[in-house]
């Protein structure tokens, strides 16, 4: 039986762990956080992604909301395109669905930091908590600040994208998902179950790091729907408002030898892309 270590219990790590366990591998999932994250915003999944989750036994049920439309508009509200056949879900709800029943398939180790020790040999060696263990394969799903990426590609650079982002889930009812490009900022709204809406605002910024406060007033005149969405996310308590300076990698890194990278550890780009 092949032994696999998955580092990181985000969406990518949980999905990888389920897939590997269902195909007969012995899987350890290490996550430095003490438990599943309750923090997060929204996600839009394609029908193909939902089908693959179903193949892994993941039931989204009423956690997800089918989207009848996802409309993209340019300055002045000019419609640039639309796509249907999507579902919307809050990130914590997707992670909860991925965790359902996983404890019986995978050795889950929350509150456990994984540090690479020797990754160049036939069996990568990783320090997990207080012990050192060897695996046949290590999957790095540990995000844009991946320690595993540093161990297999120390020259890979993380750099500011020149953008900042505010994200949050607000009490606002929406009929359809939208993204408005004003030429100065991008404002997206995605309806969620329970008459909630995932809102995100992306702006260019010369200052690296997270913004000090909420998005404030719009930088350009906005249609009523986007103006209400921006006001709602600006009014969120600081603890419920995700504020980020957006970073990206200067090149993808897929791993080396028996260490593979997925998600933001491998190819981090800005969230709206």
C-alpha positions as CSV (number, residue, x, y, z in Angstrom):
1,X,0.0,0.0,0.0
2,X,1.4,3.4,-1.0
3,X,1.7,5.9,1.9
4,X,0.9,9.5,1.0
5,X,1.1,12.7,3.1
6,X,-1.1,15.6,2.1
7,X,-0.1,18.9,3.7
8,X,-2.9,21.4,4.0
9,X,-6.6,20.9,4.7
10,X,-8.0,23.5,2.3
11,X,-10.2,22.7,-0.6
12,X,-7.4,21.2,-2.7
13,X,-5.9,19.2,0.2
14,X,-9.2,17.8,1.3
15,X,-10.1,16.8,-2.3
16,X,-6.7,15.2,-2.9
17,X,-7.0,13.2,0.3
18,X,-10.4,11.9,-0.5
19,X,-9.4,10.9,-4.1
20,X,-6.2,9.2,-2.9
21,X,-8.0,7.3,-0.1
22,X,-10.7,6.1,-2.4
23,X,-8.2,4.7,-4.8
24,X,-6.6,2.5,-2.1
25,X,-3.7,4.6,-0.7
26,X,-2.9,5.1,2.9
27,X,-3.3,8.8,3.5
28,X,-2.2,11.2,6.3
29,X,-3.6,14.7,6.1
30,X,-1.6,17.3,8.2
31,X,-3.0,20.8,8.8
32,X,-1.4,23.3,11.1
33,X,-4.7,25.0,12.1
34,X,-6.4,23.4,15.1
35,X,-9.5,22.5,13.2
36,X,-11.5,23.2,10.0
37,X,-11.5,26.8,9.0
38,X,-14.7,28.8,9.7
39,X,-13.3,31.8,7.8
40,X,-13.8,32.2,4.1
41,X,-15.8,33.7,1.4
42,X,-17.6,32.3,-1.6
43,X,-16.7,30.0,-4.5
44,X,-18.2,29.3,-7.9
45,X,-17.9,25.8,-9.2
46,X,-18.5,24.5,-12.7
47,X,-20.8,21.5,-13.4
48,X,-17.7,19.4,-14.2
49,X,-16.2,20.2,-10.8
50,X,-19.4,19.3,-9.0
51,X,-19.5,16.0,-11.0
52,X,-16.0,15.2,-9.9
53,X,-16.9,15.9,-6.3
54,X,-19.8,13.6,-6.6
55,X,-17.5,10.9,-7.9
56,X,-15.6,11.3,-4.6
57,X,-18.8,10.9,-2.5
58,X,-19.1,14.6,-1.7
59,X,-22.8,15.7,-1.2
60,X,-23.3,19.4,-1.5
61,X,-27.1,19.4,-1.1
62,X,-28.6,22.6,0.1
63,X,-25.2,24.0,1.0
64,X,-24.9,25.0,-2.7
65,X,-27.1,27.3,-4.9
66,X,-27.4,26.7,-8.7
67,X,-26.7,29.9,-10.6
68,X,-28.9,30.8,-13.5
69,X,-26.5,33.3,-14.9
70,X,-23.0,34.7,-14.3
71,X,-22.8,38.0,-16.1
72,X,-19.7,40.0,-16.8
73,X,-20.1,43.7,-17.5
74,X,-17.7,46.5,-18.5
75,X,-17.7,50.3,-17.8
76,X,-21.2,51.7,-18.0
77,X,-22.8,48.3,-17.5
78,X,-22.0,47.1,-21.0
79,X,-22.5,43.4,-21.0
80,X,-19.3,41.5,-22.0
81,X,-20.5,37.9,-21.6
82,X,-22.3,35.4,-19.4
83,X,-22.0,31.8,-18.4
84,X,-24.5,29.5,-16.8
85,X,-24.2,25.9,-15.5
86,X,-22.5,26.9,-12.3
87,X,-23.1,26.5,-8.6
88,X,-22.2,28.9,-5.7
89,X,-21.1,27.8,-2.2
90,X,-19.5,29.4,0.8
91,X,-16.0,28.1,1.2
92,X,-16.5,26.8,4.8
93,X,-19.6,24.9,3.6
94,X,-17.6,23.2,0.8
95,X,-14.8,22.3,3.2
96,X,-17.4,20.9,5.6
97,X,-18.9,18.7,2.8
98,X,-15.4,17.5,1.9
99,X,-14.8,16.6,5.6
100,X,-18.0,14.6,5.9
101,X,-17.0,10.9,6.5
102,X,-13.3,11.7,5.8
103,X,-12.1,10.7,9.2
104,X,-12.9,7.0,8.4
105,X,-10.8,7.1,5.3
106,X,-7.8,9.3,6.2
107,X,-5.6,9.9,9.2
108,X,-6.6,13.5,10.0
109,X,-4.0,15.5,12.0
110,X,-5.3,19.0,12.7
111,X,-3.1,21.3,14.8
112,X,0.0,19.6,13.3
113,X,2.8,21.4,11.4
114,X,4.6,19.5,8.7
115,X,8.2,20.5,8.0
116,X,10.1,18.9,5.1
117,X,13.4,17.3,6.2
118,X,14.7,15.4,3.1
119,X,12.7,15.5,-0.1
120,X,15.2,14.5,-2.7
121,X,15.4,10.8,-2.0
122,X,13.2,7.8,-2.9
123,X,11.0,8.4,0.1
124,X,10.5,12.0,1.2
125,X,11.0,12.5,5.0
126,X,8.8,15.0,6.8
127,X,8.7,16.1,10.4
128,X,5.1,16.0,11.5
129,X,4.5,17.4,15.0
130,X,7.1,15.7,17.2
131,X,7.9,12.8,14.9
132,X,9.8,12.2,11.6
133,X,8.1,10.0,9.0
134,X,8.9,8.8,5.5
135,X,6.2,8.6,2.7
136,X,6.1,7.3,-0.8
137,X,4.5,10.5,-2.0
138,X,4.0,14.0,-0.5
139,X,1.3,16.3,-1.8
140,X,1.8,20.0,-1.0
141,X,-1.5,21.8,-0.7
142,X,-0.2,24.3,1.8
143,X,-1.0,27.5,-0.1
144,X,0.9,30.4,-1.6
145,X,3.4,30.4,1.3
146,X,4.1,26.7,0.8
147,X,7.1,25.4,2.8
148,X,7.2,22.3,0.5
149,X,7.6,24.6,-2.6
150,X,10.6,26.2,-0.9
151,X,12.1,22.8,-0.4
152,X,11.8,21.7,-4.1
153,X,12.1,25.0,-5.9
154,X,13.9,27.5,-3.6
155,X,14.2,30.0,-6.5
156,X,10.5,30.3,-7.1
157,X,9.5,33.8,-6.2
158,X,6.3,35.2,-4.6
159,X,5.6,38.8,-5.6
160,X,2.8,41.4,-5.1
161,X,0.4,41.6,-8.0
162,X,-0.2,45.3,-7.5
163,X,-3.8,44.7,-6.4
164,X,-5.7,44.6,-3.1
165,X,-9.0,42.7,-2.4
166,X,-11.8,42.8,0.0
167,X,-14.1,39.8,0.4
168,X,-17.0,38.8,2.6
169,X,-20.4,37.3,2.9
170,X,-23.2,39.8,3.5
171,X,-27.0,39.7,4.1
172,X,-28.0,40.8,0.6
173,X,-30.3,39.0,-1.8
174,X,-29.1,38.7,-5.4
175,X,-30.8,37.2,-8.4
176,X,-27.7,36.3,-10.4
177,X,-23.9,36.3,-10.1
178,X,-22.2,39.4,-11.6
179,X,-18.8,41.0,-12.1
180,X,-18.5,44.6,-13.0
181,X,-15.3,46.0,-14.5
182,X,-15.2,49.8,-14.1
183,X,-11.7,50.3,-15.4
184,X,-10.6,51.2,-11.8
185,X,-12.0,48.4,-9.8
186,X,-13.8,45.0,-10.2
187,X,-16.9,44.3,-8.1
188,X,-18.3,40.8,-8.0
189,X,-21.5,39.5,-6.4
190,X,-22.4,35.8,-6.0
191,X,-25.7,34.7,-4.4
192,X,-25.5,32.0,-1.8
193,X,-28.2,30.0,0.1
194,X,-30.0,31.8,2.8
195,X,-30.4,35.1,1.0
196,X,-26.7,35.8,1.4
197,X,-24.3,37.2,-1.1
198,X,-20.5,36.7,-1.5
199,X,-19.1,40.1,-2.5
200,X,-15.5,40.9,-3.6
201,X,-13.9,44.2,-4.6
202,X,-10.5,44.3,-6.3
203,X,-8.5,47.5,-6.9
204,X,-5.0,48.3,-8.1
205,X,-2.6,49.5,-5.4
206,X,1.0,50.4,-5.3
207,X,1.2,49.6,-1.6
208,X,2.0,45.9,-0.8
209,X,0.1,44.1,2.0
210,X,-3.5,44.2,3.1
211,X,-5.4,47.5,3.1
212,X,-5.8,49.1,6.5
213,X,-9.6,49.6,6.2
214,X,-12.6,48.6,4.2
215,X,-13.2,49.6,0.6
216,X,-15.1,52.8,1.5
217,X,-16.8,54.8,-1.2
218,X,-16.8,53.6,-4.8
219,X,-14.1,55.2,-7.0
220,X,-16.5,55.5,-9.9
221,X,-20.3,55.8,-10.2
222,X,-21.9,52.3,-9.8
223,X,-25.2,50.7,-10.8
224,X,-27.5,50.3,-7.8
225,X,-26.8,46.6,-7.3
226,X,-23.1,47.0,-7.1
227,X,-23.3,50.2,-5.0
228,X,-25.4,48.3,-2.4
229,X,-23.0,45.3,-2.5
230,X,-20.0,47.6,-1.9
231,X,-21.7,49.4,1.0
232,X,-22.6,46.0,2.5
233,X,-19.1,44.7,2.5
234,X,-17.7,48.0,3.8
235,X,-20.2,47.8,6.7
236,X,-19.1,44.3,7.7
237,X,-17.3,44.0,11.1
238,X,-13.5,43.8,10.7
239,X,-13.6,40.1,11.9
240,X,-15.9,39.1,9.0
241,X,-14.1,41.2,6.2
242,X,-11.2,39.5,4.5
243,X,-8.7,42.1,3.4
244,X,-5.7,41.1,1.3
245,X,-2.8,42.4,-0.7
246,X,-2.9,39.9,-3.6
247,X,0.3,38.0,-4.3
248,X,1.2,35.7,-7.2
249,X,4.0,33.3,-8.1
250,X,6.5,34.3,-10.8
251,X,6.1,30.9,-12.3
252,X,4.3,27.6,-11.7
253,X,6.0,24.9,-9.7
254,X,4.6,21.4,-10.0
255,X,7.0,19.7,-7.6
256,X,10.0,17.4,-8.0
257,X,10.5,13.7,-7.6
258,X,8.0,12.3,-5.1
259,X,6.8,15.8,-4.0
260,X,3.9,17.3,-6.0
261,X,2.3,20.6,-5.5
262,X,-1.4,21.6,-6.1
263,X,-3.5,24.7,-5.8
264,X,-1.9,28.0,-4.7
265,X,1.2,26.1,-3.7
266,X,1.8,25.4,-7.4
267,X,0.2,28.2,-9.4
268,X,-1.1,31.0,-7.3
269,X,-2.8,33.7,-9.2
270,X,-5.3,36.5,-8.2
271,X,-8.7,35.1,-7.1
272,X,-10.8,36.5,-9.9
273,X,-8.7,34.6,-12.5
